[in-house]
Amino acid sequence: MTASFDARIQKRLDEFEPLLADAAVANTPYVTQAARHVIEAGGKRFRPMLVFVASEFGEVSDEQRLQSAAMVMELTHVASLYHDDVMDEADVRRGAPSANRFYGNSVAILVGDFLFSQASDMVAGLGPEFVQLQSRTFSRLVQGQIAETIGPSDDDDPLEHYLQVIADKTGSLIAASACFGAMAANASAEHIEALRSFGEEIGVVFQLSDDLIDITSEQTGKTPGTDLREGVPTLPVLMLRKKNDPADAKLLALIDGDLTDDATLAEALRQLRAHPIMDEAKAEVERHAALARETLAPLPDGDAKAALFEVCDELVRREH
C-alpha cells in the first residue's frame, strides 16, 4: 500500500473523530455526556475505516457525504452497543464502566435510541437507497439479538444457529459499511456487491477470531475465559459439543460447571488450549477468511484491495 493511500485514509479517520463527538450532542448536557460515554472510550473505528477504504473503488466527489456515510454506520454500531450491554448485563465496555452500569439500564436503552435517531436523521440526507439499507441492516441486528437471546430451538443445530446470529449481529453492519462507502463514491453495482459479500464474510471472521482469543489470550492482554465463565457460546465449545465424543465428557462437564473460581476456570482453559478442537476452530476461522478473500476477485487490484486482504490476514493472525 502506498503512503498516499495510507495518508488519505488516516486523514479521513482523523477528521471523522470530532464529527462523531458532535453527532452525539443532545439538547441537554446530561444526554450529551451519556451519548458520548462509549464514544469517548475509544474503539477501533473499523466500520468507518471500511467505509473509507470501500470508497476507493469509486470516485469521491463530496467528502462531507462520505463522512456522513461513515457516521451513520458508526452511530448505528454504537447505538447497538448500548442495547447489547443492557441485554448482556455487561460491566465494562472498551475498558471503562459500561453505560448501563454508569447510568442505569433505562438511560442506556434510551441513549441507544437517541444515537440511532441521530443516524437516521443523517442517513435521510444520503438518499433513499441508503435509508433502505440502514433499515434492513438494523432489522437484522435486532433479529440477531432476539435469536441470541432465545437461543436455538430443539430442531436447530446450535453451531449453525450461532453462525446465523453472528451474520445478523456483526456481518450485516460490516457489510453495510462496505456498501455505504462504495455507494457514496458511486462505485459500480458489481463492485458494491463484491464489497457487500466481503463484509458479510469478514464480519463472521471478526467474531470467530474473538471467540478464539477468549481462550488463547494469554499473549494478547485480554482477560482470558470471560465468555467461557459467563456461559456465552463460542466456536470452539460449540464445535466440541457437536463432535459428541464420549472422551470429551469430563471437559464439557467442567465447562458447564461453576467457573467462578479462578483455578477452575484456569483448568478449563488449559484443557481447551491443549485439545485438538482448537486447531479445528482455527481452521474454520481461516476457511471463512479464505471465503472473504475470494469475494474480492471482481475488484481491481490496488491499494484498497490490498488493504482488504490485509484485514483478512490481521484477523487470522490475532487469534494465534
C-alpha positions in Angstrom: 0.0 0.0 0.0 1.3 3.4 -0.9 2.0 6.2 1.5 -0.6 8.4 -0.2 -3.3 5.8 0.3 -2.5 5.4 4.0 -2.4 9.1 4.5 -5.7 9.6 2.7 -7.5 7.0 4.9 -5.8 8.3 8.1 -6.8 11.9 7.3 -10.4 10.9 6.9 -10.3 9.0 10.1 -8.8 11.9 11.9 -11.5 14.2 10.6 -14.1 11.7 11.5 -13.4 11.7 15.2 -14.5 15.2 16.2 -17.5 14.9 13.8 -18.6 11.7 15.7 -18.4 13.6 19.0 -20.5 16.4 17.5 -23.1 13.9 16.3 -23.7 12.8 19.9 -24.6 16.3 21.1 -28.2 16.5 22.5 -30.4 19.2 23.9 -29.1 18.7 27.4 -25.6 18.2 28.8 -26.7 15.0 30.6 -27.8 13.3 27.5 -24.7 14.5 25.6 -22.5 13.1 28.3 -24.3 9.8 28.3 -24.3 9.6 24.5 -20.5 10.2 24.4 -19.8 7.7 27.1 -19.0 4.8 24.7 -17.6 7.0 22.0 -15.0 8.6 24.3 -13.9 5.2 25.5 -12.3 4.8 22.0 -12.6 1.9 19.7 -11.1 0.6 16.5 -13.4 2.6 14.3 -13.4 -0.5 12.0 -16.6 0.4 10.3 -15.7 4.0 9.3 -12.3 2.7 8.1 -14.1 0.2 5.9 -16.4 2.9 4.6 -13.3 5.0 3.6 -11.5 2.0 2.0 -14.5 0.9 0.1 -14.9 4.4 -1.3 -11.6 3.9 -3.1 -13.4 1.7 -5.6 -15.3 4.7 -6.9 -14.8 8.4 -7.2 -15.3 10.6 -4.1 -16.6 13.9 -5.2 -18.1 15.0 -1.8 -16.0 14.4 1.3 -18.8 15.6 3.6 -21.2 13.0 2.1 -18.6 10.3 2.6 -18.1 11.3 6.3 -21.9 11.2 6.7 -21.9 7.6 5.4 -19.2 6.6 7.9 -21.1 8.4 10.7 -24.3 6.6 10.0 -22.5 3.2 10.3 -20.6 4.1 13.5 -23.6 5.7 15.2 -25.7 2.6 14.4 -22.9 0.4 15.8 -22.5 2.4 19.0 -26.3 2.5 19.5 -26.4 -1.3 19.3 -23.6 -1.5 21.9 -25.7 0.4 24.4 -28.5 -2.1 23.9 -26.2 -5.1 23.9 -24.7 -4.1 27.2 -28.1 -3.9 28.8 -29.1 -7.3 27.3 -25.8 -8.9 28.5 -25.7 -7.1 31.9 -22.2 -6.0 31.0 -20.0 -4.2 33.5 -17.2 -3.0 31.2 -17.1 -1.6 27.6 -13.8 -0.7 26.0 -12.0 -0.7 29.3 -14.5 1.7 31.0 -17.6 1.1 33.0 -20.4 0.2 30.6 -23.2 2.8 30.2 -25.8 0.6 31.8 -23.6 0.4 34.9 -22.8 4.1 34.9 -26.3 5.5 34.0 -28.6 2.6 34.6 -30.4 0.3 32.1 -33.3 2.7 31.3 -31.0 5.6 30.4 -28.6 3.3 28.4 -31.5 2.0 26.3 -32.9 5.5 25.6 -29.4 6.8 24.8 -29.0 3.9 22.3 -32.3 5.0 20.8 -31.1 8.6 20.7 -28.0 7.7 18.8 -29.9 5.6 16.3 -32.2 8.6 15.7 -29.1 10.7 15.0 -28.0 8.1 12.5 -31.5 8.0 11.0 -31.5 11.8 10.6 -28.2 11.7 8.9 -28.9 8.9 6.5 -32.0 10.7 5.3 -29.7 13.2 3.6 -27.8 10.5 1.7 -30.8 9.2 -0.2 -33.5 6.5 -0.2 -31.2 3.6 -1.1 -29.0 4.4 2.0 -32.1 4.7 4.2 -33.4 1.3 2.9 -30.0 -0.4 3.5 -29.7 1.0 7.0 -33.2 0.0 7.9 -32.7 -3.5 6.7 -29.4 -3.7 8.5 -30.9 -2.6 11.8 -33.7 -5.1 11.3 -31.1 -7.9 11.0 -29.3 -6.6 14.1 -32.5 -6.7 16.1 -33.5 -10.2 14.9 -30.0 -11.5 15.5 -30.1 -10.2 19.1 -33.5 -11.8 19.6 -32.2 -15.1 18.2 -29.2 -14.9 20.5 -31.5 -14.2 23.5 -33.9 -17.1 23.0 -31.2 -19.5 21.8 -31.6 -22.4 19.3 -34.8 -24.4 19.2 -34.7 -28.2 19.7 -34.7 -28.6 15.9 -31.8 -26.1 15.3 -28.1 -27.1 15.1 -26.6 -24.9 17.8 -23.5 -24.2 15.8 -25.5 -23.1 12.7 -27.8 -21.0 14.9 -24.7 -19.3 16.3 -23.2 -18.6 12.9 -26.5 -17.1 11.8 -26.6 -14.9 14.9 -23.1 -13.7 14.0 -24.1 -13.0 10.4 -27.0 -10.9 11.6 -25.4 -9.1 14.5 -21.9 -8.5 13.1 -21.7 -9.3 9.4 -24.8 -7.2 8.4 -23.4 -3.9 9.7 -19.9 -4.6 8.4 -21.3 -5.4 5.0 -23.5 -2.3 5.1 -20.4 -0.2 5.9 -18.6 -1.5 2.8 -21.7 -0.8 0.7 -22.1 2.7 2.1 -18.5 3.6 1.2 -18.8 2.3 -2.3 -22.3 3.8 -2.8 -21.1 7.3 -1.6 -18.4 7.1 -4.2 -20.7 6.0 -7.0 -19.0 2.6 -7.4 -20.4 0.1 -9.9 -23.1 -2.3 -8.9 -20.6 -5.2 -9.4 -18.1 -3.7 -7.0 -20.8 -2.8 -4.4 -22.0 -6.4 -4.4 -18.4 -7.8 -4.1 -17.8 -5.5 -1.1 -21.1 -6.5 0.5 -20.1 -10.2 0.2 -16.7 -9.3 1.7 -18.3 -7.5 4.6 -20.6 -10.4 5.4 -17.8 -12.9 5.5 -15.2 -10.7 7.3 -17.9 -10.0 9.9 -18.0 -13.7 10.7 -14.2 -13.9 10.8 -14.2 -10.8 13.1 -16.4 -12.6 15.7 -15.0 -16.1 15.4 -11.4 -14.8 15.9 -12.7 -13.1 19.1 -14.0 -16.5 20.2 -10.6 -18.0 20.0 -9.0 -15.0 21.7 -11.2 -15.6 24.7 -9.4 -19.0 25.1 -6.0 -18.3 23.8 -5.5 -14.7 25.0 -2.6 -15.1 27.4 -0.4 -13.3 25.0 -2.9 -10.6 24.0 -3.5 -8.8 27.2 -7.2 -9.6 27.1 -8.6 -11.4 30.2 -9.0 -15.0 29.1 -12.1 -17.1 29.7 -14.6 -14.2 30.0 -17.1 -15.8 27.6 -16.4 -19.2 29.0 -17.1 -18.1 32.6 -20.3 -16.4 31.5 -21.6 -19.4 29.5 -21.5 -17.4 26.3 -21.5 -19.8 23.3 -18.2 -19.6 21.3 -16.9 -21.5 18.3 -14.6 -24.0 20.0 -17.1 -25.0 22.6 -19.9 -25.4 20.1 -17.6 -27.5 17.8 -16.7 -29.6 20.8 -20.3 -30.3 21.6 -21.1 -31.1 18.0 -18.4 -33.8 17.9 -20.2 -35.5 20.8 -17.2 -37.6 21.6 -17.5 -39.5 24.9 -13.8 -38.8 25.6 -14.8 -35.1 25.9 -17.5 -35.7 28.6 -15.3 -34.6 31.5 -14.1 -31.4 29.8 -17.7 -30.5 28.8 -18.8 -31.1 32.4 -16.0 -28.8 33.6 -17.1 -26.1 31.1 -20.7 -26.5 32.1 -19.9 -26.3 35.8 -19.3 -23.4 38.1 -16.3 -21.4 36.7 -16.5 -18.6 39.1 -13.4 -19.9 40.9 -10.2 -18.7 39.1 -8.4 -22.0 39.5 -11.3 -24.0 38.0 -11.5 -21.5 35.0 -7.8 -21.8 34.5 -8.0 -25.6 34.4 -10.9 -25.4 31.8 -8.8 -23.0 29.7 -5.7 -25.3 30.0 -7.6 -28.3 28.8 -9.3 -26.5 25.9 -6.0 -25.0 24.7 -4.5 -28.5 24.6 -7.4 -30.0 22.8 -7.3 -30.7 19.1 -10.6 -28.8 18.7 -8.7 -25.5 18.9 -6.8 -26.4 15.7 -10.2 -27.3 14.1 -11.6 -24.0 15.2 -8.6 -22.1 13.8 -9.1 -23.9 10.5 -12.7 -22.8 10.5 -11.7 -19.2 11.0 -9.2 -19.5 8.2 -11.8 -21.0 6.0 -14.1 -18.0 6.4 -11.2 -15.7 5.8 -10.4 -17.5 2.6 -14.0 -17.1 1.5 -13.7 -13.4 2.3 -10.6 -13.1 0.1 -12.5 -14.9 -2.8 -15.2 -12.3 -2.7 -12.6 -9.6 -3.7 -11.9 -11.2 -7.1 -14.1 -8.8 -9.1 -12.4 -5.7 -7.5 -9.5 -4.1 -9.3 -6.0 -4.5 -7.9 -4.6 -1.6 -6.0 -4.1 -0.2 -2.5 -7.7 -0.5 -1.4 -7.9 -4.2 -2.4 -4.5 -4.8 -0.7 -5.9 -3.2 2.4 -8.9 -5.5 2.5 -6.6 -8.5 2.0 -4.6 -7.2 5.0 -7.8 -7.0 7.1 -8.3 -10.8 6.5 -4.7 -11.5 7.4 -4.8 -9.4 10.6 -8.0 -11.1 11.8 -6.5 -14.6 11.3 -3.2 -13.6 13.0 -4.8 -12.0 16.0 -6.3 -15.4 17.2 -2.9 -17.2 17.2 
